[in-house]
Amino acid sequence: MDPYFLSLVCLGIAGMIEARCSTPGLRPEYEPADRAFRFLGRSAFAMWLALLVFGFWKFPWWQPLAGLLGSLAANALVLQFGARPYWPGMSMGLALLGLGLASKVLFEAF
């Protein structure tokens, strides 16, 4: 699977989970973990947007469009099951994976 597509999907899910977990019961109780959760989720969303812009600039038009549609479909699939207590951990793991893959994509492009 293309690292660009996979990073868009991972970052999209991580950003969506951070945005949806606004209730205190779905956020980590430990304050430093909550700050890390918030930072990673917002960084994932910012990198998702940056990768989309980068993709339309550097790749054929269908590749970022496929990443956009794939990440929206993955978000709908995750939301279909409803909020779960393991969402913060899953979001932080996906954010780290997505940011790592995004850095690989950007380093290979330049």
C-alpha positions in Angstrom: 0.0 0.0 0.0 1.2 3.5 -0.8 2.7 5.3 2.2 1.0 8.5 1.1 -2.5 6.9 1.1 -1.9 5.1 4.4 -0.6 8.2 6.1 -3.7 10.2 5.0 -6.0 7.5 6.4 -4.1 7.2 9.7 -3.9 10.9 10.2 -7.6 11.4 9.2 -8.8 8.9 11.8 -6.5 10.2 14.5 -7.7 13.8 13.9 -11.3 12.8 13.8 -11.1 10.8 17.1 -9.5 13.8 18.9 -12.2 16.1 17.6 -15.0 13.7 18.6 -13.7 13.0 22.1 -14.7 16.3 23.7 -16.5 14.7 26.7 -14.3 14.2 29.8 -15.1 10.4 30.0 -13.6 9.8 26.6 -10.3 11.7 27.2 -7.4 10.4 29.2 -7.7 11.2 32.9 -4.0 11.8 33.5 -3.3 15.5 32.6 0.0 14.9 30.6 -1.6 12.1 28.7 -4.6 14.4 27.9 -2.2 17.1 26.6 -0.3 14.6 24.5 -3.7 13.3 23.1 -4.8 16.8 22.2 -1.4 17.7 20.7 -1.1 14.6 18.6 -4.7 14.8 17.4 -4.3 18.4 16.3 -0.9 17.7 14.7 -2.4 14.8 12.8 -5.2 17.0 11.4 -2.7 19.7 10.4 -0.5 17.2 8.7 -3.5 15.6 7.0 -4.4 19.0 5.5 -0.7 19.7 4.6 -0.4 16.3 2.9 -3.5 16.9 0.9 -2.2 20.2 -0.4 1.2 18.6 -1.0 -0.4 15.7 -2.9 -2.3 18.0 -5.3 0.9 19.9 -5.9 3.3 16.9 -6.4 1.2 13.8 -7.4 -1.4 13.1 -10.1 -4.8 14.5 -9.1 -6.3 11.1 -8.5 -3.9 10.1 -5.8 -4.8 12.9 -3.2 -8.4 12.5 -4.2 -8.2 8.7 -3.4 -6.5 9.6 -0.1 -9.3 12.1 0.8 -12.1 9.7 -0.1 -10.3 6.8 1.7 -9.8 8.8 4.9 -13.4 9.9 4.8 -14.6 6.3 4.4 -12.3 5.1 7.2 -13.7 7.9 9.5 -17.3 6.8 8.7 -16.4 3.2 9.4 -14.9 4.1 12.8 -17.8 6.4 13.7 -20.3 3.6 12.8 -19.2 1.7 15.9 -19.6 4.7 18.3 -17.3 6.0 20.9 -15.1 3.5 22.7 -12.9 3.8 25.8 -9.8 2.7 23.8 -10.2 5.6 21.3 -7.5 7.9 22.9 -4.9 5.2 22.7 -5.8 4.2 19.2 -5.8 7.9 18.1 -2.3 8.5 19.6 -0.9 5.3 18.0 -2.4 6.2 14.6 -1.2 9.8 14.8 2.4 8.6 15.5 2.2 6.1 12.6 0.7 8.7 10.3 3.2 11.3 11.2 6.0 8.8 10.7 4.7 7.8 7.3 4.1 11.5 6.3 7.7 12.3 7.2 8.9 9.4 5.0 6.7 10.7 2.1 8.0 14.2 2.5 11.7 13.1 2.8 11.4 11.0 -0.3 9.8 13.8 -2.3 12.6 16.3 -1.5 
